[in-house]
Amino acid sequence: MKYGTHRDWQPENPSRRGRSNFDYTTALGSLAAALLVYIIYHIYPLVSQGLLW
């Protein structure tokens, strides 16, 4: 008998994930982008005017 690796890379049930591909990576990226926008538009002007430090 020839030994080899199992090459089934497809998930068992492809419809199991549903229509939405929103996962933790997407949530973390969105949160990081929102934080960056918040810093640029709210905190950076205060720092540049010397009001925060």
N, CA, C and O atoms as a MOPAC input file, in Angstrom:
PM7 MOZYME 1SCF
protein

 N      0.84200 1    -1.18100 1     0.00000 1
 C      0.00000 1     0.00000 1     0.00000 1
 C      0.88900 1     1.24700 1     0.00000 1
 O      1.86700 1     1.33300 1     0.74400 1
 N      0.53100 1     2.19500 1    -0.83800 1
 C      1.31000 1     3.41700 1    -0.93700 1
 C      0.80300 1     4.43900 1     0.08900 1
 O     -0.39300 1     4.71600 1     0.17700 1
 N      1.74200 1     4.98700 1     0.85500 1
 C      1.37900 1     5.97900 1     1.85300 1
 C      1.48700 1     7.37400 1     1.24100 1
 O      2.42600 1     7.67000 1     0.50100 1
 N      0.53400 1     8.20500 1     1.55400 1
 C      0.54300 1     9.56300 1     1.03100 1
 C     -0.22800 1    10.47900 1     1.95800 1
 O     -0.83400 1    10.03900 1     2.93500 1
 N     -0.19500 1    11.73000 1     1.64100 1
 C     -0.91900 1    12.68900 1     2.47000 1
 C     -2.34100 1    12.84400 1     1.95900 1
 O     -2.62300 1    12.68200 1     0.77100 1
 N     -3.20100 1    13.15300 1     2.87000 1
 C     -4.59500 1    13.40500 1     2.51100 1
 C     -4.69100 1    14.80700 1     1.93400 1
 O     -4.33000 1    15.76900 1     2.61300 1
 N     -5.16600 1    14.95600 1     0.70500 1
 C     -5.14800 1    16.24500 1     0.01300 1
 C     -6.52100 1    16.87800 1    -0.14000 1
 O     -6.74900 1    17.64300 1    -1.07800 1
 N     -7.40600 1    16.58000 1     0.73900 1
 C     -8.72800 1    17.19400 1     0.66800 1
 C     -8.69200 1    18.52300 1     1.40800 1
 O     -8.87900 1    18.56300 1     2.62500 1
 N     -8.45200 1    19.61600 1     0.67900 1
 C     -8.32600 1    20.92100 1     1.30300 1
 C     -9.67100 1    21.63900 1     1.39300 1
 O     -9.76400 1    22.69100 1     2.02500 1
 N    -10.68300 1    21.10200 1     0.78900 1
 C    -12.00200 1    21.71500 1     0.82500 1
 C    -12.69100 1    21.36200 1     2.14000 1
 O    -12.51600 1    20.25700 1     2.65300 1
 N    -13.47900 1    22.29900 1     2.69400 1
 C    -14.23300 1    21.96800 1     3.90100 1
 C    -15.29700 1    20.91700 1     3.59100 1
 O    -15.74200 1    20.78200 1     2.45200 1
 N    -15.68500 1    20.19800 1     4.59400 1
 C    -16.67200 1    19.13000 1     4.42100 1
 C    -18.02900 1    19.68200 1     3.96500 1
 O    -18.68300 1    19.11400 1     3.09000 1
 N    -18.42900 1    20.78400 1     4.56800 1
 C    -19.71900 1    21.37500 1     4.24100 1
 C    -19.50100 1    22.84200 1     3.85900 1
 O    -19.46200 1    23.69900 1     4.74300 1
 N    -19.35900 1    23.15300 1     2.56500 1
 C    -19.04700 1    24.53100 1     2.16200 1
 C    -20.14700 1    25.53800 1     2.45800 1
 O    -19.85000 1    26.72500 1     2.59500 1
 N    -21.40700 1    25.11900 1     2.56300 1
 C    -22.49000 1    26.05500 1     2.84800 1
 C    -22.62900 1    26.31600 1     4.34400 1
 O    -23.52000 1    27.05600 1     4.76200 1
 N    -21.76900 1    25.72200 1     5.14100 1
 C    -21.86400 1    25.85100 1     6.58700 1
 C    -21.52700 1    27.26600 1     7.06700 1
 O    -22.06000 1    27.73100 1     8.07400 1
 N    -20.64300 1    27.94000 1     6.34100 1
 C    -20.20400 1    29.26400 1     6.74700 1
 C    -21.25500 1    30.33100 1     6.47900 1
 O    -21.24800 1    31.37600 1     7.12800 1
 N    -22.12200 1    30.09600 1     5.57200 1
 C    -23.18800 1    31.04900 1     5.29000 1
 C    -22.75400 1    32.09000 1     4.27900 1
 O    -21.68900 1    31.98800 1     3.67000 1
 N    -23.60300 1    33.09300 1     4.11300 1
 C    -23.32100 1    34.13300 1     3.13100 1
 C    -22.30300 1    35.14800 1     3.63200 1
 O    -21.60500 1    35.77500 1     2.83600 1
 N    -22.21800 1    35.30800 1     4.92200 1
 C    -21.35100 1    36.33600 1     5.48200 1
 C    -19.95300 1    35.79100 1     5.72700 1
 O    -19.78600 1    34.74400 1     6.35300 1
 N    -18.95000 1    36.50800 1     5.23000 1
 C    -17.56600 1    36.12500 1     5.45900 1
 C    -16.92500 1    37.02400 1     6.50600 1
 O    -15.70300 1    37.17300 1     6.52000 1
 N    -17.71400 1    37.61900 1     7.37100 1
 C    -17.22000 1    38.53200 1     8.40000 1
 C    -16.64400 1    37.71200 1     9.54000 1
 O    -17.38400 1    37.07500 1    10.28900 1
 N    -15.33600 1    37.72700 1     9.67300 1
 C    -14.69400 1    36.94100 1    10.71500 1
 C    -13.90400 1    37.86200 1    11.64000 1
 O    -13.99600 1    39.08600 1    11.54400 1
 N    -13.13900 1    37.26700 1    12.52300 1
 C    -12.39700 1    38.04500 1    13.50700 1
 C    -11.32000 1    38.91600 1    12.86500 1
 O    -11.04300 1    40.00800 1    13.36100 1
 N    -10.71700 1    38.46400 1    11.78900 1
 C     -9.69700 1    39.26300 1    11.11500 1
 C    -10.30900 1    40.53300 1    10.53600 1
 O     -9.72000 1    41.60900 1    10.64000 1
 N    -11.47200 1    40.41700 1     9.93500 1
 C    -12.16200 1    41.58100 1     9.39000 1
 C    -12.57300 1    42.53600 1    10.50400 1
 O    -12.45300 1    43.75300 1    10.36200 1
 N    -13.05500 1    41.98600 1    11.60700 1
 C    -13.45400 1    42.82600 1    12.73600 1
 C    -12.26000 1    43.56200 1    13.32300 1
 O    -12.35900 1    44.74700 1    13.64300 1
 N    -11.14300 1    42.87700 1    13.46800 1
 C     -9.94400 1    43.50300 1    14.01500 1
 C     -9.39800 1    44.57900 1    13.08200 1
 O     -8.96900 1    45.63800 1    13.54100 1
 N     -9.40900 1    44.31800 1    11.78300 1
 C     -8.96500 1    45.31500 1    10.81400 1
 C     -9.86300 1    46.54300 1    10.80100 1
 O     -9.37800 1    47.67000 1    10.70300 1
 N    -11.15600 1    46.33000 1    10.89900 1
 C    -12.09400 1    47.45100 1    10.93800 1
 C    -11.90500 1    48.27800 1    12.20000 1
 O    -11.96200 1    49.50700 1    12.15800 1
 N    -11.68200 1    47.60600 1    13.31500 1
 C    -11.45100 1    48.30400 1    14.56900 1
 C    -10.16200 1    49.12100 1    14.52500 1
 O    -10.12000 1    50.24600 1    15.02300 1
 N     -9.11600 1    48.55800 1    13.93300 1
 C     -7.84500 1    49.27800 1    13.81000 1
 C     -7.99800 1    50.49700 1    12.90200 1
 O     -7.45400 1    51.55900 1    13.20400 1
 N     -8.72400 1    50.35900 1    11.80500 1
 C     -8.94400 1    51.48300 1    10.89800 1
 C     -9.77000 1    52.57700 1    11.57300 1
 O     -9.48200 1    53.76300 1    11.41300 1
 N    -10.78700 1    52.18300 1    12.32000 1
 C    -11.60900 1    53.16500 1    13.02800 1
 C    -10.79600 1    53.89600 1    14.08800 1
 O    -10.96100 1    55.10300 1    14.26800 1
 N     -9.92300 1    53.18500 1    14.78800 1
 C     -9.07600 1    53.81300 1    15.79100 1
 C     -8.10100 1    54.80100 1    15.15300 1
 O     -7.86800 1    55.88100 1    15.69500 1
 N     -7.53800 1    54.43900 1    14.01800 1
 C     -6.62800 1    55.32900 1    13.31100 1
 C     -7.34100 1    56.60700 1    12.85500 1
 O     -6.80100 1    57.70400 1    12.99700 1
 N     -8.53800 1    56.46500 1    12.31600 1
 C     -9.31500 1    57.63500 1    11.88800 1
 C     -9.66000 1    58.51400 1    13.08600 1
 O     -9.60500 1    59.74000 1    12.99300 1
 N    -10.01200 1    57.90200 1    14.19600 1
 C    -10.33200 1    58.66600 1    15.40800 1
 C     -9.11600 1    59.45300 1    15.89000 1
 O     -9.23600 1    60.62100 1    16.26000 1
 N     -7.95600 1    58.81700 1    15.88500 1
 C     -6.73700 1    59.49700 1    16.32300 1
 C     -6.40500 1    60.66200 1    15.39400 1
 O     -6.05500 1    61.74700 1    15.85600 1
 N     -6.51400 1    60.43900 1    14.09500 1
 C     -6.16100 1    61.49000 1    13.14000 1
 C     -7.09900 1    62.69200 1    13.25800 1
 O     -6.63700 1    63.83200 1    13.20700 1
 N     -8.38300 1    62.46700 1    13.41200 1
 C     -9.33000 1    63.57400 1    13.38700 1
 C     -9.65700 1    64.17100 1    14.75400 1
 O    -10.18800 1    65.28000 1    14.81300 1
 N     -9.35900 1    63.47500 1    15.85800 1
 C     -9.73100 1    64.00800 1    17.16300 1
 C     -8.54100 1    64.27600 1    18.08300 1
 O     -8.50800 1    65.30100 1    18.76400 1
 N     -7.59100 1    63.39300 1    18.11000 1
 C     -6.49100 1    63.53200 1    19.06000 1
 C     -5.31800 1    64.30000 1    18.46200 1
 O     -4.71200 1    65.11800 1    19.15400 1
 N     -4.98200 1    64.06300 1    17.20300 1
 C     -3.84300 1    64.74500 1    16.59000 1
 C     -3.99300 1    66.26800 1    16.57200 1
 O     -3.01100 1    66.95600 1    16.85200 1
 N     -5.15700 1    66.83500 1    16.26000 1
 C     -5.27200 1    68.30500 1    16.32300 1
 C     -5.02600 1    68.86100 1    17.72300 1
 O     -4.46900 1    69.95000 1    17.85900 1
 N     -5.42700 1    68.14000 1    18.75800 1
 C     -5.17200 1    68.60100 1    20.12100 1
 C     -3.68300 1    68.58400 1    20.43800 1
 O     -3.17300 1    69.48800 1    21.10100 1
 N     -2.99100 1    67.56000 1    19.96500 1
 C     -1.55200 1    67.45800 1    20.19300 1
 C     -0.82000 1    68.55100 1    19.42100 1
 O      0.09300 1    69.18300 1    19.95200 1
 N     -1.21500 1    68.77400 1    18.17600 1
 C     -0.51500 1    69.76200 1    17.34500 1
 C     -0.74400 1    71.18600 1    17.85900 1
 O      0.09100 1    72.05500 1    17.61100 1
 N     -1.83400 1    71.45000 1    18.56000 1
 C     -2.07100 1    72.76500 1    19.13400 1
 C     -1.48800 1    72.89600 1    20.53300 1
 O     -1.50600 1    73.97800 1    21.12000 1
 N     -0.98400 1    71.81700 1    21.05400 1
 C     -0.37600 1    71.84600 1    22.37900 1
 C     -1.36900 1    71.78600 1    23.50200 1
 O     -1.03500 1    72.13400 1    24.63500 1
 N     -2.58700 1    71.35400 1    23.22800 1
 C     -3.61100 1    71.30700 1    24.27000 1
 C     -3.57300 1    70.01600 1    25.09000 1
 O     -4.11500 1    69.95800 1    26.19400 1
 N     -2.93500 1    68.99200 1    24.54900 1
 C     -2.93100 1    67.70400 1    25.25600 1
 C     -1.63900 1    67.50500 1    26.04000 1
 O     -1.65800 1    66.92800 1    27.12700 1
 N     -0.50400 1    67.98300 1    25.49300 1
 C      0.76700 1    67.84200 1    26.21100 1
 C      1.42800 1    69.17400 1    26.34800 1
 O      2.51200 1    69.27000 1    26.92400 1

